[in-house]
């Protein structure tokens, strides 16, 4: 005859091939155990990658992401017409029964200069703008510069679980909508925005003054 049964696999079992031991009993109470690994049935436990269930863009404590009548989600990013940069907050909800190891985002031109092709770590520890620690919602702050052109901007988000299963490349892409706005000026002052330039000009000016002083001293020595 054919015997069948059901069993539940706990989430705590790591992925891979698992051998299923069998015990057979007859009506007289005799038992036999399967002890040949080659003939014992095996079960392959697959590891699913983490699921990213939602993406939201926030600014000034309010969500910018919205859903239209057709059920499509849009993720606006505001760029100031008056110059400067506007700070935004990005949140993604991630779930995985094995446990999430890390969540990263590659945000292109929204990243700091020199980091457009880098994977930036998103956090769920209550820091760096994360609203609630340990709630499965990972956060990242970024500044939208006024030089970013209006239109669609593709970013990538990937999540990895504790067994190193990661979001496949074909599921990493998300589209943001960059929009010019007259609502506000940049969040940072002119001084902070141009701090590096000011330091460079000041250093160059000091160097020129030093060189001029040395030249004058040499000429004075020649006259003496």
N, C-alpha and C positions, 0 to 999 in steps of 0.2 A: 504494500500500500504506500501511498504518498502522504506524508505527515507535513503539516505546515504550522507556523506560529508567527507571532509578532514580537518585536522588541523595540525599545526606544534607545537611541544613541545620545548620551549626554553631550552637552556642549564642551565639557572639559576634556574630552578625548581628542588628542591632536590628530591632524590629518595624516593619511598614509594607509598602508595595507594592514589589515588586522585579521588574524586567524580566528575562526569561530569553533570552539570545542563543542563536541556533541556527546551526549550520554544516552544510550539506548537501554530500555528496560522492557522485559516481557511480563506476561501475566503471572509468571511463577516467581517473580522477584529477581530474576537474573539480570545483571547489568553489564554493559560493555562500554568503554570509553574510547573515543577516537584519539589516538596518540601518534598517528602518522601525519606529520606536518604536510607532506606532499599531497596527501589525499584529503586532508581536512578542507572544508570550504573556507574561502577567504572573503573579506569585505574591504572594499577600497573607500576610504572616507575622503571626500573631496573638501578642499578649503575654498570657500567663497570669499571674494574680495569685499572690503567694506562698502556699504551703500551710502551714497551722498543723497539725502532725501530732499534737501532744500538749500537754496542760496538766496541771501538777502543783502542789499546794500543799504546802509544807514548813513544819515548825516544829522548832526545836532540832536541826537537822541530820538530821531524819527525815521521810520523806514521809507526809502525811496522806491523800493521794488513794488510793483503792482501787477495785477492780473486783469487782462481785458475780457470782454464779453465772450470771446472765443476760447477762453481758458489759457491763453498764452501768457507767460510771465515775461516782464520787461524789467531790466535792471539799470536805471539811469545813473550816470555819473556826471555831476555838475562841474563845469569849468567856468571860472569867473571871466567876464568881459573886461573887468577893470584891472586885470593883472593879479599877480600873486598866485597862491595855491589854496585849494579848499580841501580840508581833511574829511575823509570818508571812513566808514567802518564796514567791513565785510564779514558776514557770518555764514557758515555752512553747518548744517546738521548732518552728523555722521553716525552710523550704527554698524556694529559688527558683534555677533555673539561671542567671538573669541577674544574680543578686546582690541581697541584701536591703539596702534603704536604711535602714529604720527599723521598729521594732515599738513600738506604743503600747497602753496599756490605760486604760479608763475604769471605775473600780472603785466608783463610787457612795459609799455611806456608809463604805466601808473606807478611803477617802482621808482626808487631813487635812481639817480643817474649812475650808470654802470652796473645796475642790478636787474636790467630788463629781462635777461635770460637766466636768472637764478631762481631756484626754488626757495620760496620764503616760508618759514615755519609759522603755522597758525597755532594758536594756543587755546586751551580750555582750562586755565588755572586761575582765572579771576584777575589776570594782569593784562597790560597792553590793550585796554579797552574791552576785554572779555567781561561780559555782564555777570555771569553766574559760573562759578568754577564747577567742573565735573558734570555739567548737564548735557554733554554730548554735542554742544554747539561750539564750533571752533571759530576764532576771531582773528582778524588782521586789520590794522589801520594802514591807510595809504593817503598820500597827498596828490590831488589832481592839479597839475600845473596848467597855467593859462595857455601854454604853448601847445598843448595836446589838441589835435584837430578834432572837429565834431564828426560823429559817425559811429559805426559799430567798431567795437574793440574786442577781440577774442582773448580770453585768458584760459589758463589750465589749472585744474585742481585735482590733486590725487591724495588718496588716503591709503595707509598701510596698516595691516593688523599685526598681531604679535607673532604670527607665523610667516611674516614677510610676503603675504599676498597683497598685491597693490592694484589700484584702479587701472584697468588697461588703457592704453593711449586713446583708443577710439571713444572712450567714455569720459575723457578728462576735459573736453572743451566746453566753454560757456561764453555767451555773447553779452557784453555790456554795451550800453548806449550812451556815448559821450554827448552831452548837450551843453551849449553855451547858456549862461544864466546871468541876469542882471540883478539877482537877488542880493548879492553881497560882494564885498571885496575879499582879497586873500585873507586867510586866517593868521598869517604871520606878518610882522611889520616889515617896512622897507629895509630897515637895518639888518634884520635877521635873514631876509631873503638874499641880500647882497653882501653878507658878512665876508664870505671867501674873497670876493672881488676887492672889497675894502682892504682886507689884510694884504692881498697881493700888491695893490697899488701903494699902500703904506710902506711895505718892505722895499719895493723898488725905489721909492722916493728916498728912503733912508740910505739905500745903497748909493744913489746918485750924490746925495749930500756928502757921504763919506769919501767918495772918489774925488769930489770937488775940493774937499778939505785937504786931501793928500796932495793933489796937484798944486794947490796954493802954497802948501808948506814946502814942496820941492822948489817952486819958483822963488820963494822967499829965501831959501838956502842958497840958490844960485846968485841972487843979488848980493847976499852977504859975502 
